[in-house]
Amino acid sequence: MNRSGSLSPKPGDLIEIFRGPYEHWAVYIGGNEVVHMIPPSEDSGFLSSLVSVLESDMAEVKREKVWDVVGPHSFRVNNLLDDECHPRQPGVIVRDACRTVGQVLPYNVATHNCEHFVTELRYGKPESQAANL
């Protein structure tokens, strides 16, 4: 897997996707697939994506091919809290991520966003550096 630099994710790694004014997060589960949490219309055009991120109070967990989620955007592997927190075992991260697929979860851009979702899977606690700014 390679686009916009080198990306060699391992199962359980966090993928940060740069979508202009905000970042989207997913967890890599292997087989070129990710699990991520998105508000209902985030996967459509730019303006509706931004509006859905700001206004939604629910989001669906999806399992998709990494390239379908990344689209034309740049991205990187970013296990952002590995220096501060001990990551859970990759198999546990992947298992728990897959168990959430299809669920509709509460969503709030400041308190429970896609970054909170993936950091809870990887580290066992929800964190968001973007929401803390």
ZAGU-619262 format. One record per residue (C-alpha): residue number from 0; residue in three letters; x negated, y, z. Coordinates in pm, 1 decimal, decimal comma. Each point is the difference from the previous one (the first is absolute). Example, Ala and Ser with C-alpha at 12.3 -4.5 7.8 and 13.67 -1.06 7.14 Angstrom:
+------+------+----------+----------+----------+
| resi | resn |        u |        v |        w |
+------+------+----------+----------+----------+
|    0 |  Ala |  -1230,0 |   -450,0 |    780,0 |
|    1 |  Ser |   -137,0 |    344,0 |    -66,0 |
+------+------+----------+----------+----------+
//
This chain:
+------+------+----------+----------+----------+
| resi | resn |        u |        v |        w |
+------+------+----------+----------+----------+
|    0 |  Met |      0,0 |      0,0 |      0,0 |
|    1 |  Asn |   -155,3 |    329,2 |   -102,3 |
|    2 |  Arg |    138,8 |    344,1 |    -76,8 |
|    3 |  Ser |   -112,6 |    341,1 |    125,0 |
|    4 |  Gly |   -317,2 |   -131,5 |    155,2 |
|    5 |  Ser |    -53,1 |   -345,0 |    138,5 |
|    6 |  Leu |    278,5 |   -176,1 |    183,1 |
|    7 |  Ser |    -57,0 |   -345,8 |    138,5 |
|    8 |  Pro |    275,6 |    -46,7 |    255,0 |
|    9 |  Lys |     22,5 |   -298,6 |    225,3 |
|   10 |  Pro |    326,9 |   -125,4 |    147,8 |
|   11 |  Gly |     97,7 |    226,9 |    287,2 |
|   12 |  Asp |   -178,1 |    307,5 |   -138,8 |
|   13 |  Leu |    183,3 |    331,1 |    -11,7 |
|   14 |  Ile |     36,4 |    171,4 |   -337,7 |
|   15 |  Glu |     28,4 |    380,6 |     -6,3 |
|   16 |  Ile |    163,3 |    141,3 |   -314,9 |
|   17 |  Phe |    -40,2 |    369,1 |    -80,5 |
|   18 |  Arg |    328,5 |    134,7 |   -136,8 |
|   19 |  Gly |    -68,4 |    370,8 |    -26,9 |
|   20 |  Pro |    133,3 |    174,6 |    310,7 |
|   21 |  Tyr |     15,7 |   -318,4 |    208,5 |
|   22 |  Glu |   -159,6 |   -343,1 |     40,3 |
|   23 |  His |    188,0 |   -326,6 |    -19,5 |
|   24 |  Trp |   -121,3 |   -309,3 |    186,8 |
|   25 |  Ala |     28,7 |   -374,0 |    -61,2 |
|   26 |  Val |   -156,0 |   -315,1 |    142,5 |
|   27 |  Tyr |   -174,7 |   -237,4 |   -239,6 |
|   28 |  Ile |    121,0 |   -360,0 |     36,0 |
|   29 |  Gly |   -205,0 |   -168,4 |   -274,5 |
|   30 |  Gly |     84,2 |   -104,7 |   -354,4 |
|   31 |  Asn |     -2,4 |    365,8 |   -112,3 |
|   32 |  Glu |    306,3 |     63,0 |    218,2 |
|   33 |  Val |     76,5 |    250,1 |    273,5 |
|   34 |  Val |    274,8 |     49,8 |    254,1 |
|   35 |  His |    113,4 |    356,7 |     58,9 |
|   36 |  Met |    287,0 |    200,6 |    142,5 |
|   37 |  Ile |    172,8 |    255,7 |   -222,9 |
|   38 |  Pro |    306,8 |    221,6 |     24,1 |
|   39 |  Pro |    268,7 |    -90,2 |   -257,4 |
|   40 |  Ser |   -103,2 |    227,9 |   -288,0 |
|   41 |  Glu |   -373,4 |     38,8 |     64,5 |
|   42 |  Asp |    -87,5 |   -224,6 |   -291,9 |
|   43 |  Ser |    161,5 |    237,2 |   -252,3 |
|   44 |  Gly |   -119,0 |    338,1 |   -130,6 |
|   45 |  Phe |   -230,7 |    239,6 |    183,6 |
|   46 |  Leu |    261,5 |    248,2 |    124,7 |
|   47 |  Ser |    247,9 |   -263,2 |    117,5 |
|   48 |  Ser |   -289,4 |   -187,5 |    163,9 |
|   49 |  Leu |   -101,6 |    305,4 |    199,7 |
|   50 |  Val |    359,8 |     77,1 |     99,6 |
|   51 |  Ser |     61,7 |   -360,3 |    109,4 |
|   52 |  Val |   -315,4 |     -1,1 |    213,6 |
|   53 |  Leu |    113,4 |    314,7 |    178,7 |
|   54 |  Glu |    372,0 |    -75,1 |     35,3 |
|   55 |  Ser |     40,8 |   -377,0 |     37,5 |
|   56 |  Asp |     77,3 |   -161,9 |    331,7 |
|   57 |  Met |    -23,8 |   -360,6 |   -125,1 |
|   58 |  Ala |   -253,1 |   -184,1 |   -213,9 |
|   59 |  Glu |    -19,7 |   -344,5 |   -155,8 |
|   60 |  Val |   -295,9 |   -234,1 |     31,8 |
|   61 |  Lys |   -104,7 |   -133,9 |   -339,2 |
|   62 |  Arg |   -249,6 |   -253,4 |   -133,9 |
|   63 |  Glu |   -135,5 |    108,3 |   -337,9 |
|   64 |  Lys |   -298,9 |    -22,6 |   -229,0 |
|   65 |  Val |   -262,0 |    251,9 |    108,0 |
|   66 |  Trp |    -10,6 |    166,6 |   -343,9 |
|   67 |  Asp |    377,5 |     53,0 |      4,2 |
|   68 |  Val |    -32,9 |    184,8 |    330,7 |
|   69 |  Val |   -313,6 |    196,4 |    -91,9 |
|   70 |  Gly |    123,1 |    105,0 |   -344,7 |
|   71 |  Pro |   -213,9 |    279,8 |   -149,5 |
|   72 |  His |   -127,9 |    117,0 |    338,7 |
|   73 |  Ser |   -342,6 |    -43,1 |    155,8 |
|   74 |  Phe |    -41,6 |   -221,5 |    304,9 |
|   75 |  Arg |   -250,9 |   -164,5 |    232,1 |
|   76 |  Val |    -34,2 |   -264,0 |    268,3 |
|   77 |  Asn |     21,0 |    194,5 |    326,2 |
|   78 |  Asn |      0,4 |   -198,2 |    322,9 |
|   79 |  Leu |      3,6 |    334,1 |    175,0 |
|   80 |  Leu |      4,0 |   -114,1 |    362,8 |
|   81 |  Asp |   -247,8 |   -289,3 |    -12,5 |
|   82 |  Asp |   -256,4 |    205,8 |    195,9 |
|   83 |  Glu |    252,8 |     70,8 |    277,2 |
|   84 |  Cys |    224,1 |   -307,5 |      5,8 |
|   85 |  His |    -61,3 |   -369,4 |    -43,7 |
|   86 |  Pro |    192,1 |   -118,6 |   -308,0 |
|   87 |  Arg |    222,5 |   -303,2 |     32,5 |
|   88 |  Gln |    -93,9 |   -317,3 |   -188,2 |
|   89 |  Pro |     61,8 |     26,7 |   -378,5 |
|   90 |  Gly |    232,1 |   -301,2 |     -0,1 |
|   91 |  Val |    211,5 |    154,3 |    276,1 |
|   92 |  Ile |     16,5 |    335,5 |   -182,6 |
|   93 |  Val |    108,8 |   -168,0 |   -324,6 |
|   94 |  Arg |    252,0 |   -226,6 |    175,1 |
|   95 |  Asp |    158,6 |    288,4 |    188,7 |
|   96 |  Ala |      3,1 |    222,3 |   -310,9 |
|   97 |  Cys |    176,4 |   -269,3 |   -202,4 |
|   98 |  Arg |    255,7 |    -54,8 |    277,2 |
|   99 |  Thr |    108,5 |    363,8 |    -26,5 |
|  100 |  Val |     64,5 |     -9,3 |   -376,8 |
|  101 |  Gly |    359,7 |     92,6 |    -78,8 |
|  102 |  Gln |     62,9 |    165,3 |    334,3 |
|  103 |  Val |    136,5 |    353,3 |     16,1 |
|  104 |  Leu |   -176,2 |    185,8 |    280,4 |
|  105 |  Pro |     35,3 |    342,1 |    161,2 |
|  106 |  Tyr |   -212,6 |    260,1 |   -180,4 |
|  107 |  Asn |   -120,7 |    340,8 |    109,0 |
|  108 |  Val |   -279,8 |    187,2 |   -173,7 |
|  109 |  Ala |   -147,1 |    103,5 |    338,0 |
|  110 |  Thr |     70,6 |   -294,1 |    230,7 |
|  111 |  His |     48,7 |   -316,1 |   -208,0 |
|  112 |  Asn |   -138,7 |     27,3 |   -352,2 |
|  113 |  Cys |   -179,4 |   -242,0 |   -232,9 |
|  114 |  Glu |   -332,6 |     63,6 |    177,1 |
|  115 |  His |    153,1 |    -86,6 |    338,1 |
|  116 |  Phe |    139,9 |   -317,2 |   -160,3 |
|  117 |  Val |   -333,2 |   -127,8 |   -135,8 |
|  118 |  Thr |   -207,2 |     97,4 |    304,7 |
|  119 |  Glu |    242,7 |   -187,6 |    222,6 |
|  120 |  Leu |    -48,0 |   -306,0 |   -219,7 |
|  121 |  Arg |   -381,4 |     26,0 |      3,0 |
|  122 |  Tyr |    -65,8 |    122,1 |    355,2 |
|  123 |  Gly |    314,3 |    -88,3 |    192,9 |
|  124 |  Lys |     85,5 |    365,3 |     62,4 |
|  125 |  Pro |    151,8 |    264,4 |   -227,4 |
|  126 |  Glu |   -229,1 |    295,2 |    -72,5 |
|  127 |  Ser |      4,3 |    275,8 |   -260,2 |
|  128 |  Gln |   -280,1 |    247,8 |    -48,2 |
|  129 |  Ala |    213,9 |    197,0 |   -247,3 |
|  130 |  Ala |    286,2 |     34,6 |    248,3 |
|  131 |  Asn |   -242,0 |    112,5 |    271,4 |
|  132 |  Leu |   -128,2 |    297,1 |   -202,8 |
+------+------+----------+----------+----------+
//
